[in-house]
Amino acid sequence: LLPLTFLLTPCILIPAAGLCNTRPTDLVFIVDSSRSVRPSEFEQVKVFLAKVIEGLDVGPDATRVGVVNYASRVKNELSLKTHKTKAGLVKAVTKIEPLSTGTMTGLAIQFALNVAFSEAEGARVKSPDISKVAIIVTDGRPQDNVKDVAARARDAGIELYAIGVGRVDLNTLKQIASEQLDDHVDYVESYSVIEKLTKKFQEAFCVADLCATGDHDCQQVCISAPGSFKCACKEGFSLLEDGKSCSACSNAATDVVFLIDGSKSVRPENFELVKKWINQIIDKLDVSETKAHVGLVQYSSSVKQEFPLGRYNNKKDLKDAVKKMAYMERGTMTGQALRYLTDSSFAPAGGARPGVAKVGIVFTDGRSQDYIGDAAKKAKEQGFRMYAVGVGNAVEDELREIASQPTGEHYFYTADFKAMTAIAKKLQINICQEEDPCECDSVVKFQKKVEEALQALTKKHILYKSGVSKRIAALENKIV
């Protein structure tokens, strides 16, 4: 049996909350009423149809609904133009009678393509704003070909869902349905439980406000669009290449080195998640020859430099190199790795640039087997901004010891590797470069400020001297 999985828009139908509305859709139900479907079972199909309709925003400018009934022949029970109200549609559905002959599913899909979805029957002109959807409900093997006609329907822009019941031919459902099959194929054991698909299909036509539901990755501002969103930044910030992150200092050069725990406790499947997490953070950086440089070090019982700073100066090459990193296993010598970071990774011989901000990102999943205190202290004393990220059995006191101040902004912990995506969203690495007093622009600004200060002092001195002279003259006149 196919798994009862239906990948649908993640929202709850609560109109009062304003989070979910049904999008404009031309929807046609294609219902098998062949002799294998008993009258009582066909009644259950009609209840299912009515309940799905109840969850839709029915109207001429919203969702239009039609019903095609088929067996050996096809009958257009309700066209898309027949009923303009939900109540009228539901009442009409209750009156549909089964045809009780063979199972010509291909003929029914062809009829829907040629007739039910025609403008003459109430379908709207093809538009990106209006969905064309057919839901086929069947319990048997078709007596005609469905593969080619279903392909033609999909090519015409009709999204096909296939619901199979009982002893249905599962291969037929796959030939009918649109991609992804997991999203568009469903199975129930009998008509008595088809009703449980109601909510799933209501949600399938739901357009969520992804900004309101929080289902977005925007760092600062989320702007809603129908079933989608785009990110923006607050005034004074600029949107980075990933389309989600913001920076007030996108021109700052930064040297970033990842220090990654590859000990045996991590396990291979979680190590793959760590690599994906690294690449999520790389996506947020402004990687180039003059801006962000990235290095990668893996450690366990020993330390291995995967690649130094400056070797790769575009995101694609960086991410490819991260994916190729092989899992080391063995122990957890975090102190040794921190010493390597300060002595080698951030040294000019290791590709580090003089005068450029340095950021270290340390990841670990367990307690260090050596002392970390001195190395952690040295890294911060040298001015490196240190982030500590722990998962699973990582010791939070060690993470705090590694992290820069304020600790709350530089140390992160989660019990589950799968939750690391949330940490990648929170971790902000953008650093604004301080002015170098040796740079020409800075010198000019400094000189200007000094000149202005001197002028102000001179003026004040002159005024003061003039005032004193006048007072002395006045006293002399009194004496005389």
Summary of the structure (lengths in Angstrom):
residues: 480
radius of gyration: 34.3
end to end distance: 121.7
largest distance: 135.7
contacts: 1530
relative contact order: 0.08
helix: 40%
strand: 22%
